[in-house]
């Protein structure tokens, strides 16, 4: 029913940029906070960034702060992740997720188990 589809991944050299998109359908997009997570081979899933329902608040993992920017366009049911100054350690599958419940703290944005829907991911590979 609900569908989240990521796109924009690819291969890029260190220092380069990529822009990921996540298109949502069959949900009231503006009632969900949206997040990006990533998972590298052999690693646990890691929080990357989140954005509030209206788009007026954002939150980032320390590892990407200052390099990545999350944004959303509720008219297009789409959330974006602009990734600049990419590093080899950014290599991972990047997942889009939607969170319906508001928990009142940015702490909960970092918890994958609190999200309701997930996309299937897009591969980002950063070469050195």
C-alpha positions in Angstrom: 0.0 0.0 0.0 2.4 2.7 1.2 5.4 3.1 -1.0 8.7 4.9 -0.6 11.1 4.8 -3.6 14.6 6.1 -3.3 16.6 7.2 -6.3 19.8 9.2 -7.1 22.4 6.8 -5.8 25.6 6.0 -7.7 29.4 6.0 -7.8 31.2 9.2 -7.0 34.8 10.2 -6.1 35.7 11.5 -2.7 34.8 15.1 -2.4 32.0 14.9 -4.9 28.3 15.3 -4.4 25.1 13.3 -4.9 21.4 14.2 -4.4 19.1 11.4 -3.3 15.3 11.6 -3.7 12.6 9.6 -2.0 9.1 9.7 -3.6 6.2 8.7 -1.3 2.8 7.5 -2.4 -0.4 6.2 -0.8 0.1 8.1 2.4 -0.7 11.6 3.7 2.9 12.8 3.2 2.6 16.0 5.3 1.6 14.0 8.4 4.9 12.1 8.5 8.3 13.1 9.6 10.9 11.7 7.2 14.3 10.3 7.8 17.3 9.0 6.0 19.3 6.0 7.3 22.2 4.1 5.8 23.8 0.7 6.2 27.2 -0.3 5.1 28.3 -4.0 4.7 28.8 -5.6 8.0 27.6 -2.6 9.9 24.5 -1.7 11.8 21.9 0.6 10.3 22.8 4.2 11.1 20.7 7.3 11.3 21.7 10.1 8.9 19.1 12.9 8.9 15.5 13.7 9.6 13.0 16.4 8.8 9.8 17.4 10.5 6.3 17.2 9.0 6.3 20.8 7.8 10.0 20.9 7.0 10.7 23.6 9.5 13.0 21.5 11.6 15.9 19.3 10.6 18.3 17.0 12.6 21.6 15.4 11.5 24.0 12.8 12.7 27.3 14.3 13.8 29.1 12.4 11.1 27.3 14.2 8.3 26.5 17.6 9.9 27.7 20.4 7.6 28.0 18.1 4.6 24.5 16.8 4.1 21.2 18.7 3.8 17.7 17.1 4.1 14.7 18.9 2.6 11.2 18.1 1.5 8.6 19.2 -0.9 5.2 18.3 0.4 3.5 19.3 -2.8 5.5 16.6 -4.6 5.5 14.0 -1.8 9.2 13.9 -2.0 12.1 14.2 0.5 15.7 14.9 -0.6 19.2 14.3 0.8 21.8 16.6 -0.7 25.2 15.0 0.0 28.4 17.1 -0.4 32.0 16.5 0.4 31.5 12.8 0.2 33.9 10.5 1.9 34.6 6.8 1.4 33.1 6.1 4.8 29.7 7.4 3.4 29.5 4.3 1.2 26.3 2.5 2.1 22.8 1.7 1.0 20.7 4.7 1.9 17.1 4.2 3.0 14.2 6.6 3.2 11.7 6.1 6.1 8.5 7.7 7.3 7.5 8.3 10.9 3.8 9.0 11.8 4.0 9.4 15.6 5.5 12.6 17.1 7.5 11.7 20.2 8.5 15.2 21.2 12.3 14.8 21.0 14.9 14.6 18.3 16.3 11.5 20.0 13.5 9.5 18.5 14.4 10.5 15.0 17.5 8.4 15.4 15.7 5.2 16.2 14.8 3.1 13.2 12.3 1.1 15.2 10.1 4.2 15.6 9.6 4.6 11.8 6.5 3.1 10.2 7.5 2.7 6.5 10.7 2.1 4.7 12.0 2.2 1.1 14.1 -0.5 -0.4 17.3 1.6 -0.6 19.7 3.1 -3.1 23.4 2.4 -3.2 25.9 5.1 -2.7 29.6 4.3 -3.4 32.3 6.8 -2.8 35.7 6.0 -4.2 39.1 7.3 -2.9 
